[in-house]
Amino acid sequence: MRGLELAPEERVQVIRLDAWHLEFVVINPAGEITATVRMTTERAVRLGVIAR
């Protein structure tokens, strides 16, 4: 995902993306969820995480 700083071995899995919200988790190499991120779709676009 653009606009996010991740370690090379981390990955992102999108949980929910609709007209109003983006929700995703960050997963480390051991398969553990290290962060859950929720934001409005509008903010995600402003931050450059996603594009419309």
ZAFITOR-526571 format. One record per atom (N, C-alpha, C): residue number from 0; residue in one letter; chain; atom name; x, y, z. Coordinates in Angstrom, 3 decimals. Atoms other than C-alpha are relative to their C-alpha. Layout:
BEGIN
<r marlo="NUM" fivex="a" lodo="A" roti="CA" px="X" py="Y" pz="Z"/>
...
***
This chain:
BEGIN
<r marlo="0" fivex="m" lodo="A" roti="N" px="0.844" py="-1.180" pz="0.000"/>
<r marlo="0" fivex="m" lodo="A" roti="CA" px="0.000" py="0.000" pz="0.000"/>
<r marlo="0" fivex="m" lodo="A" roti="C" px="0.883" py="1.234" pz="0.000"/>
<r marlo="1" fivex="r" lodo="A" roti="N" px="-0.729" py="-1.262" pz="0.012"/>
<r marlo="1" fivex="r" lodo="A" roti="CA" px="1.269" py="3.415" pz="-0.835"/>
<r marlo="1" fivex="r" lodo="A" roti="C" px="-0.296" py="0.776" pz="1.283"/>
<r marlo="2" fivex="g" lodo="A" roti="N" px="0.230" py="-0.860" pz="-1.146"/>
<r marlo="2" fivex="g" lodo="A" roti="CA" px="1.665" py="5.931" pz="1.970"/>
<r marlo="2" fivex="g" lodo="A" roti="C" px="0.243" py="-0.667" pz="1.349"/>
<r marlo="3" fivex="l" lodo="A" roti="N" px="-0.275" py="0.716" pz="-1.249"/>
<r marlo="3" fivex="l" lodo="A" roti="CA" px="2.615" py="3.293" pz="4.570"/>
<r marlo="3" fivex="l" lodo="A" roti="C" px="1.461" py="-0.417" pz="0.030"/>
<r marlo="4" fivex="e" lodo="A" roti="N" px="-1.370" py="0.469" pz="-0.167"/>
<r marlo="4" fivex="e" lodo="A" roti="CA" px="6.046" py="2.511" pz="5.940"/>
<r marlo="4" fivex="e" lodo="A" roti="C" px="-0.037" py="-1.348" pz="0.699"/>
<r marlo="5" fivex="l" lodo="A" roti="N" px="-0.012" py="1.359" pz="-0.544"/>
<r marlo="5" fivex="l" lodo="A" roti="CA" px="6.384" py="-1.237" pz="6.446"/>
<r marlo="5" fivex="l" lodo="A" roti="C" px="1.406" py="-0.563" pz="-0.116"/>
<r marlo="6" fivex="a" lodo="A" roti="N" px="-1.249" py="0.742" pz="0.138"/>
<r marlo="6" fivex="a" lodo="A" roti="CA" px="9.377" py="-3.428" pz="7.110"/>
<r marlo="6" fivex="a" lodo="A" roti="C" px="-0.125" py="-0.891" pz="-1.235"/>
<r marlo="7" fivex="p" lodo="A" roti="N" px="0.076" py="0.802" pz="1.243"/>
<r marlo="7" fivex="p" lodo="A" roti="CA" px="10.288" py="-5.432" pz="3.980"/>
<r marlo="7" fivex="p" lodo="A" roti="C" px="-0.732" py="-1.323" pz="0.154"/>
<r marlo="8" fivex="e" lodo="A" roti="N" px="0.629" py="1.303" pz="-0.183"/>
<r marlo="8" fivex="e" lodo="A" roti="CA" px="8.978" py="-8.676" pz="5.489"/>
<r marlo="8" fivex="e" lodo="A" roti="C" px="-1.441" py="0.077" pz="0.496"/>
<r marlo="9" fivex="e" lodo="A" roti="N" px="1.387" py="-0.139" pz="-0.440"/>
<r marlo="9" fivex="e" lodo="A" roti="CA" px="5.651" py="-7.265" pz="6.743"/>
<r marlo="9" fivex="e" lodo="A" roti="C" px="-0.926" py="0.029" pz="-1.214"/>
<r marlo="10" fivex="r" lodo="A" roti="N" px="0.981" py="-0.060" pz="1.083"/>
<r marlo="10" fivex="r" lodo="A" roti="CA" px="2.496" py="-7.573" pz="4.680"/>
<r marlo="10" fivex="r" lodo="A" roti="C" px="-1.302" py="0.579" pz="0.535"/>
<r marlo="11" fivex="v" lodo="A" roti="N" px="1.278" py="-0.620" pz="-0.347"/>
<r marlo="11" fivex="v" lodo="A" roti="CA" px="-0.927" py="-5.956" pz="4.652"/>
<r marlo="11" fivex="v" lodo="A" roti="C" px="-1.114" py="-0.856" pz="-0.571"/>
<r marlo="12" fivex="q" lodo="A" roti="N" px="1.193" py="0.693" pz="0.475"/>
<r marlo="12" fivex="q" lodo="A" roti="CA" px="-4.280" py="-7.692" pz="4.401"/>
<r marlo="12" fivex="q" lodo="A" roti="C" px="-1.197" py="0.906" pz="0.235"/>
<r marlo="13" fivex="v" lodo="A" roti="N" px="1.181" py="-0.850" pz="-0.109"/>
<r marlo="13" fivex="v" lodo="A" roti="CA" px="-7.360" py="-5.610" pz="3.664"/>
<r marlo="13" fivex="v" lodo="A" roti="C" px="-1.158" py="-0.822" pz="0.536"/>
<r marlo="14" fivex="i" lodo="A" roti="N" px="1.146" py="0.658" pz="-0.612"/>
<r marlo="14" fivex="i" lodo="A" roti="CA" px="-10.309" py="-6.566" pz="5.840"/>
<r marlo="14" fivex="i" lodo="A" roti="C" px="-1.292" py="0.540" pz="-0.607"/>
<r marlo="15" fivex="r" lodo="A" roti="N" px="1.229" py="-0.638" pz="0.492"/>
<r marlo="15" fivex="r" lodo="A" roti="CA" px="-12.860" py="-4.070" pz="4.562"/>
<r marlo="15" fivex="r" lodo="A" roti="C" px="0.359" py="1.243" pz="-0.795"/>
<r marlo="16" fivex="l" lodo="A" roti="N" px="-0.133" py="-1.207" pz="0.806"/>
<r marlo="16" fivex="l" lodo="A" roti="CA" px="-12.978" py="-1.472" pz="1.823"/>
<r marlo="16" fivex="l" lodo="A" roti="C" px="-1.350" py="0.244" pz="-0.653"/>
<r marlo="17" fivex="d" lodo="A" roti="N" px="1.264" py="-0.372" pz="0.620"/>
<r marlo="17" fivex="d" lodo="A" roti="CA" px="-16.205" py="0.246" pz="0.915"/>
<r marlo="17" fivex="d" lodo="A" roti="C" px="0.020" py="1.507" pz="-0.230"/>
<r marlo="18" fivex="a" lodo="A" roti="N" px="0.059" py="-1.426" pz="0.316"/>
<r marlo="18" fivex="a" lodo="A" roti="CA" px="-17.365" py="3.746" pz="0.049"/>
<r marlo="18" fivex="a" lodo="A" roti="C" px="0.332" py="0.877" pz="1.197"/>
<r marlo="19" fivex="w" lodo="A" roti="N" px="-0.180" py="-0.826" pz="-1.195"/>
<r marlo="19" fivex="w" lodo="A" roti="CA" px="-16.940" py="4.908" pz="3.654"/>
<r marlo="19" fivex="w" lodo="A" roti="C" px="1.223" py="-0.342" pz="0.828"/>
<r marlo="20" fivex="h" lodo="A" roti="N" px="-1.075" py="0.418" pz="-0.901"/>
<r marlo="20" fivex="h" lodo="A" roti="CA" px="-14.196" py="2.894" pz="5.378"/>
<r marlo="20" fivex="h" lodo="A" roti="C" px="1.029" py="-0.912" pz="-0.673"/>
<r marlo="21" fivex="l" lodo="A" roti="N" px="-1.080" py="0.926" pz="0.340"/>
<r marlo="21" fivex="l" lodo="A" roti="CA" px="-10.869" py="1.143" pz="4.892"/>
<r marlo="21" fivex="l" lodo="A" roti="C" px="0.476" py="-0.596" pz="1.317"/>
<r marlo="22" fivex="e" lodo="A" roti="N" px="-0.514" py="0.682" pz="-1.190"/>
<r marlo="22" fivex="e" lodo="A" roti="CA" px="-9.770" py="-1.438" pz="7.447"/>
<r marlo="22" fivex="e" lodo="A" roti="C" px="0.983" py="-1.059" pz="-0.466"/>
<r marlo="23" fivex="f" lodo="A" roti="N" px="-0.992" py="1.008" pz="0.371"/>
<r marlo="23" fivex="f" lodo="A" roti="CA" px="-6.606" py="-3.518" pz="7.220"/>
<r marlo="23" fivex="f" lodo="A" roti="C" px="0.851" py="-0.352" pz="1.207"/>
<r marlo="24" fivex="v" lodo="A" roti="N" px="-0.918" py="0.446" pz="-1.044"/>
<r marlo="24" fivex="v" lodo="A" roti="CA" px="-4.150" py="-5.448" pz="9.370"/>
<r marlo="24" fivex="v" lodo="A" roti="C" px="1.403" py="-0.104" pz="-0.594"/>
<r marlo="25" fivex="v" lodo="A" roti="N" px="-1.402" py="0.182" pz="0.360"/>
<r marlo="25" fivex="v" lodo="A" roti="CA" px="-0.359" py="-5.552" pz="9.283"/>
<r marlo="25" fivex="v" lodo="A" roti="C" px="0.443" py="-1.311" pz="0.643"/>
<r marlo="26" fivex="i" lodo="A" roti="N" px="-0.390" py="1.338" pz="-0.453"/>
<r marlo="26" fivex="i" lodo="A" roti="CA" px="1.102" py="-9.055" pz="9.581"/>
<r marlo="26" fivex="i" lodo="A" roti="C" px="1.516" py="-0.139" pz="-0.093"/>
<r marlo="27" fivex="n" lodo="A" roti="N" px="-1.457" py="0.172" pz="-0.005"/>
<r marlo="27" fivex="n" lodo="A" roti="CA" px="4.698" py="-9.813" pz="10.582"/>
<r marlo="27" fivex="n" lodo="A" roti="C" px="0.375" py="-1.348" pz="-0.620"/>
<r marlo="28" fivex="p" lodo="A" roti="N" px="-0.413" py="1.254" pz="0.643"/>
<r marlo="28" fivex="p" lodo="A" roti="CA" px="6.786" py="-12.687" pz="9.141"/>
<r marlo="28" fivex="p" lodo="A" roti="C" px="-0.437" py="-1.263" pz="0.745"/>
<r marlo="29" fivex="a" lodo="A" roti="N" px="0.434" py="1.162" pz="-0.783"/>
<r marlo="29" fivex="a" lodo="A" roti="CA" px="5.684" py="-15.005" pz="11.976"/>
<r marlo="29" fivex="a" lodo="A" roti="C" px="-1.503" py="-0.250" pz="-0.148"/>
<r marlo="30" fivex="g" lodo="A" roti="N" px="1.430" py="0.170" pz="0.208"/>
<r marlo="30" fivex="g" lodo="A" roti="CA" px="2.067" py="-14.556" pz="10.856"/>
<r marlo="30" fivex="g" lodo="A" roti="C" px="-0.863" py="0.659" pz="1.063"/>
<r marlo="31" fivex="e" lodo="A" roti="N" px="0.732" py="-0.683" pz="-1.065"/>
<r marlo="31" fivex="e" lodo="A" roti="CA" px="1.092" py="-12.413" pz="13.848"/>
<r marlo="31" fivex="e" lodo="A" roti="C" px="-0.492" py="1.364" pz="-0.474"/>
<r marlo="32" fivex="i" lodo="A" roti="N" px="0.531" py="-1.328" pz="0.319"/>
<r marlo="32" fivex="i" lodo="A" roti="CA" px="-1.132" py="-9.366" pz="13.459"/>
<r marlo="32" fivex="i" lodo="A" roti="C" px="0.644" py="0.989" pz="0.960"/>
<r marlo="33" fivex="t" lodo="A" roti="N" px="-0.699" py="-0.975" pz="-0.835"/>
<r marlo="33" fivex="t" lodo="A" roti="CA" px="0.907" py="-6.418" pz="14.703"/>
<r marlo="33" fivex="t" lodo="A" roti="C" px="-0.716" py="1.336" pz="0.054"/>
<r marlo="34" fivex="a" lodo="A" roti="N" px="0.760" py="-1.251" pz="-0.019"/>
<r marlo="34" fivex="a" lodo="A" roti="CA" px="-1.521" py="-3.601" pz="13.874"/>
<r marlo="34" fivex="a" lodo="A" roti="C" px="-1.314" py="-0.199" pz="-0.739"/>
<r marlo="35" fivex="t" lodo="A" roti="N" px="1.279" py="-0.083" pz="0.690"/>
<r marlo="35" fivex="t" lodo="A" roti="CA" px="-5.132" py="-3.051" pz="12.930"/>
<r marlo="35" fivex="t" lodo="A" roti="C" px="-0.255" py="1.473" pz="-0.253"/>
<r marlo="36" fivex="v" lodo="A" roti="N" px="0.182" py="-1.400" pz="0.373"/>
<r marlo="36" fivex="v" lodo="A" roti="CA" px="-5.851" py="0.165" pz="11.064"/>
<r marlo="36" fivex="v" lodo="A" roti="C" px="-1.392" py="0.183" pz="-0.587"/>
<r marlo="37" fivex="r" lodo="A" roti="N" px="1.322" py="-0.353" pz="0.520"/>
<r marlo="37" fivex="r" lodo="A" roti="CA" px="-9.267" py="1.701" pz="10.476"/>
<r marlo="37" fivex="r" lodo="A" roti="C" px="0.004" py="1.490" pz="-0.282"/>
<r marlo="38" fivex="m" lodo="A" roti="N" px="0.121" py="-1.417" pz="0.333"/>
<r marlo="38" fivex="m" lodo="A" roti="CA" px="-9.902" py="4.987" pz="8.712"/>
<r marlo="38" fivex="m" lodo="A" roti="C" px="-1.090" py="0.171" pz="-1.038"/>
<r marlo="39" fivex="t" lodo="A" roti="N" px="0.988" py="-0.257" pz="1.039"/>
<r marlo="39" fivex="t" lodo="A" roti="CA" px="-12.428" py="6.647" pz="6.492"/>
<r marlo="39" fivex="t" lodo="A" roti="C" px="0.686" py="-0.104" pz="-1.352"/>
<r marlo="40" fivex="t" lodo="A" roti="N" px="-0.546" py="0.079" pz="1.355"/>
<r marlo="40" fivex="t" lodo="A" roti="CA" px="-11.963" py="6.121" pz="2.782"/>
<r marlo="40" fivex="t" lodo="A" roti="C" px="0.514" py="1.364" pz="-0.433"/>
<r marlo="41" fivex="e" lodo="A" roti="N" px="-0.430" py="-1.362" pz="0.338"/>
<r marlo="41" fivex="e" lodo="A" roti="CA" px="-11.726" py="9.904" pz="2.395"/>
<r marlo="41" fivex="e" lodo="A" roti="C" px="1.397" py="0.290" pz="0.557"/>
<r marlo="42" fivex="r" lodo="A" roti="N" px="-1.323" py="-0.230" pz="-0.588"/>
<r marlo="42" fivex="r" lodo="A" roti="CA" px="-8.770" py="10.061" pz="4.788"/>
<r marlo="42" fivex="r" lodo="A" roti="C" px="1.065" py="-0.856" pz="-0.673"/>
<r marlo="43" fivex="a" lodo="A" roti="N" px="-0.951" py="0.877" pz="0.676"/>
<r marlo="43" fivex="a" lodo="A" roti="CA" px="-7.081" py="7.083" pz="3.120"/>
<r marlo="43" fivex="a" lodo="A" roti="C" px="0.418" py="0.589" pz="-1.342"/>
<r marlo="44" fivex="v" lodo="A" roti="N" px="-0.315" py="-0.643" pz="1.288"/>
<r marlo="44" fivex="v" lodo="A" roti="CA" px="-7.274" py="8.926" pz="-0.220"/>
<r marlo="44" fivex="v" lodo="A" roti="C" px="0.895" py="1.212" pz="0.251"/>
<r marlo="45" fivex="r" lodo="A" roti="N" px="-0.816" py="-1.189" pz="-0.323"/>
<r marlo="45" fivex="r" lodo="A" roti="CA" px="-5.894" py="12.139" pz="1.357"/>
<r marlo="45" fivex="r" lodo="A" roti="C" px="1.428" py="-0.371" pz="0.362"/>
<r marlo="46" fivex="l" lodo="A" roti="N" px="-1.324" py="0.443" pz="-0.411"/>
<r marlo="46" fivex="l" lodo="A" roti="CA" px="-2.976" py="10.218" pz="2.867"/>
<r marlo="46" fivex="l" lodo="A" roti="C" px="0.762" py="-0.726" pz="-1.116"/>
<r marlo="47" fivex="g" lodo="A" roti="N" px="-0.635" py="0.686" pz="1.114"/>
<r marlo="47" fivex="g" lodo="A" roti="CA" px="-2.261" py="8.485" pz="-0.441"/>
<r marlo="47" fivex="g" lodo="A" roti="C" px="0.078" py="-1.510" pz="0.160"/>
<r marlo="48" fivex="v" lodo="A" roti="N" px="-0.001" py="1.445" pz="-0.227"/>
<r marlo="48" fivex="v" lodo="A" roti="CA" px="-2.908" py="4.986" pz="0.911"/>
<r marlo="48" fivex="v" lodo="A" roti="C" px="-0.739" py="-0.716" pz="-1.136"/>
<r marlo="49" fivex="i" lodo="A" roti="N" px="0.756" py="0.539" pz="1.137"/>
<r marlo="49" fivex="i" lodo="A" roti="CA" px="-5.503" py="4.332" pz="-1.813"/>
<r marlo="49" fivex="i" lodo="A" roti="C" px="-0.334" py="1.143" pz="-0.932"/>
<r marlo="50" fivex="a" lodo="A" roti="N" px="0.414" py="-1.003" pz="0.969"/>
<r marlo="50" fivex="a" lodo="A" roti="CA" px="-6.673" py="6.165" pz="-4.917"/>
<r marlo="50" fivex="a" lodo="A" roti="C" px="-1.446" py="-0.278" pz="-0.413"/>
<r marlo="51" fivex="r" lodo="A" roti="N" px="1.382" py="0.182" pz="0.449"/>
<r marlo="51" fivex="r" lodo="A" roti="CA" px="-10.207" py="6.733" pz="-6.082"/>
<r marlo="51" fivex="r" lodo="A" roti="C" px="-0.035" py="-0.422" pz="-1.442"/>
***
